[in-house]
């Protein structure tokens, strides 16, 4: 169980980091912010996946589609966060 939690924390950091790479512009946040972005993105991606495709727990807890959903969910969360806070991104920086 402990290794499973460590893997999930690691996946959260990877999903958050990939989301920060995919969204243009500066996103000044530390490792904890990146991890939180990945965890919230995992919940959003999991929820959207459940709504769109249904639930299939027999395939296991960690799947490639879940990892992709985590990254896409983190991108959505980051874009919504940037829109709500009014931060403008420019590619010229």
N, C-alpha and C positions, 0 to 999 in steps of 0.2 A: 504494500500500500504506500509506503514511503517513497519508493522509487517511482511509482505512478504519479504521485504529487510533484516530485522533482521534474519528471518529464513534462508534466503539464505547465509548470512554471517556466521551463526552458522553451516550450512551444509558445508561451505567451510573449516571451522576450523576442523570439524570432519573428512572430507575426507582427508585433509592434514595430520592430526594426524594418521589416519589409514594407509595411504600410508607410513608414516615414520616408523610405526611399522612393516609393511610388508616387507620393503626393509631392508636387513641386513646391519649392519655397522652404524657408527656414522654419524649423519647428524646435525651438529651444526647450528641450526637456531632458532630464537625466535618465538613468537606467530605470529608476522606479516609475517614472512617467511612461517610459516605453513599455515596461512590463504591464502597467495598468491599462494602457491603450490596447495591448495584445489580449489581455484577459477580457476586457469589455468587448473588444472586437470578436472574440471567440463566442461570447454569449449572443451577440447580435448575429453573427454568421450562423451559429447553430439554430437560433430562432428562425431566421429566414429560410434556412435549409429545411427545417421541420415544416414550416408553413408551405413551402413550395413543393417539397418532395415526400413528405411524410417521415415517419420514424422507422428505423431499422437497426435496433440495438444488437441483433445477432451477429453483425459484422465486426463487433469490437468497439472499444471506446475511442481509440486513436486510429484514424483513417486518413488517407491522402486527401479525400474530399473534405474532411473536417479541417485539415490544415489549410487548404485553399479557402474554405469558407471563413476560417479565422482571419486570414490576411484580408480577404474582401470585406469582412465585417469591420476590421480595424481601419481600413481605408474609408469606409462609410462614416465611422465614428470620428475620424480625424477631419474629414471634409465638413461634417456637421458642426464639429467643435470650432473649426476655423470660420464657418459661416455665422455661427452664433456670436462669437467673440468679435467679429468684424475685422479679422486680420486679413490684410490683402497680401497676396503672394505675387511676386514678379520673378520671371526667369532671368532678368538682367542682373540680379545681385550676385 
